[in-house]
Amino acid sequence: MASTSSPLLQFKAGRCFREGTTNIVQPDSTKGLVYMDKEDDLLHFYWKNRTTNAVVDDLILFPGDAELKTVPECTTGRVVMLQFKSSSQKLFFWLQEANTDRDQIILQQANALISQGQEETGQFEDEDVTME
């Protein structure tokens, strides 16, 4: 569950789902809200149903492990994809914000939050790890 303070970022977005194993996604008509917040020093990516107020998705994003980007192949709406770098998982959302001017700002802010701390999470070199 997210903290009671304001989230780090939030925007209105519905979910889209793939048609079977195709690359075609269909929007779900449910009104939704994506928001990102820190809990226990971990970045959470939430999707909440705005009608029922129920949190449906709660994903932990590790620094640099995902990217939120537009889907340019979609010509009938404003679809974005949360693509994970450590797996083949992709989640699709259609932006429900009335003002399209904010779309790029949303992507920039989301990706800035995801990449925060990436430089702090270095890879261990072999000589740094001691096995006993």
Helices and strands as residue ranges (DSSP letters): E 9-18, E 25-27, E 32-39, E 42-49, E 55-61, E 66-70, E 79-84, E 90-95, G 100-102, H 103-115, G 118-120, G 126-128
